[in-house]
């Protein structure tokens, strides 16, 4: 993991001290709420429906066990005993008092964490593949370049007041686990014919009111040109992005209005003008950062473990968990462990302080002290020996974190919705809980197979409903909560936006509607197809007919 140097530490310490003074001025009445608002947003502090919410950055989704323990401490001392992991690999605390936020930021600074650039019209937390550095299909570890981008973009004077918020994602694998094409900039590491490392550069993706899939504007960008090219993209956006209309200010709107070819030509021209200046990326700096992400001291192990195989053969519950919650590791004898935060009755992404402590303990004992946060609102232990998997599973079970549903119908992505957010039109969490309850039978979940449900409480799409296989959007209809359904979305390397299918459903009826969609899928499925494959083969019509039948019945 990257470790702060003196410059990093001074930055977060000074920012925390500065905000303490700003909070004191707000509490004394010296600052009005209108005057305080831009200051608090620059420090990740939002005013939600019922209370303040503070959003903590987890750069590229990587946490140490010590940092996870610090988050548990924040949850216990200054919140209500839990935190909420988000689709941007951040964590949010929903109930801090304003007077306590400076103490929270001090506690986080002590473990190299902060809330800087988790809000505002700036470059937000850089996200990455949660399997970075351990995925079997990886070309190179994307955390190296995500960290370089983090350092370059932090308080960058030219890009601290962009037309709108700006999001960057990086992956090092052909399998897209970072949703590259729904980001302002998506970067995929790859090698050219000579083996040189570089990037495919995608721009103009995003969700919200006007969802768009990003376009590749560079099929191969040499590694050394990364920061110059990013700077060129951001300069064009900063010059031409709309500042007169909040809903038309994102990069995707600019790319759409200019056209991808014109936008690309402008970026390339800006980039060429920077060849003799601007922030180049020298080899020695890449190697300096790469050293922080050196592999841990793995053991030389056999590819299989007799003890693991014996336990899996004799214990059906353990075998079921292994089937869904493990991923292939690049090192023989190791596995990637996915920790589901979607238990029956729980709120997707919520984790108690006790569970954070338990995950930290398991990470220290079995995963070299490292934890990852996924954009699907789950956690990952990235370095677990096969022989230790049973012990990890038992430890997770003791903490209520053993749910074997990763990638299945109950592994739902959901925003906080109307239970917390003052922008929401409808509840998200109770809808997710009701769907999870409806499909709680694990044998049925496995029969249904891979199916991703995403729920947003408003058009801002914090639950990524546009790219769910089944997307659910909360809408307000004359003061009542209704839900619009989209089908066929995907955030992977075959990214697509879901299409609206059928009528809107009431809160009471939306679970039945999802049940109907699944029933239609199973009737149409061929040869074990995934839901997305079936939908893409047969189209929307069979689902549409059944949904209208449910609405009328």
Secondary structure, 3 states (H helix, E strand, C coil): CCCCCHHHHHHHHHHHHHHHHHHHHHHHCCCCHHHHHHHHHCCCEEECCCCEEEEECCHHHEEEHHHHHHHHHHHHHHCCCEEEECCCCCEEECCCCHHHHHHHHHHHHCCCCCCCCCCCCCECCCEECCCCCCECCECCCCHHHHHHHHHHHCCCCCCCCCCCCECEEEECECCCCCCHHHCCEEEEEEECCCCCEEEEEEECCECCCCCECCEEEEEEEEHHHHHHHHHHHHHHHHHHCCCCCHHHCCHHHHHHHHCHHHHHHHHHHHHHHCCCCCCCCCHHHHHHHHHHCCCCCCCCCCCCCHHHHHHHHHCHHHHHHHHHHEEEECCCCEEEEEECCCCCCCCCCEEEHHHHHHHHHHHHHHCCCEEEECCCCCEEEEEEEHHHHHHHHHHHHHCCCCCCCCCCCCCCEECCHHHCCCCCCCCCHHHHHHHHHHCCCHHHHHHHCCCCEEEECCCCCCCCHHHCCEEEEEEEECCEEEEEEEECCECCCCCECCEECCCCEECCCHHHHHHHHHHHHHHHCCCCCCHHHHHHHHCCHHHHHHHHHHHHC
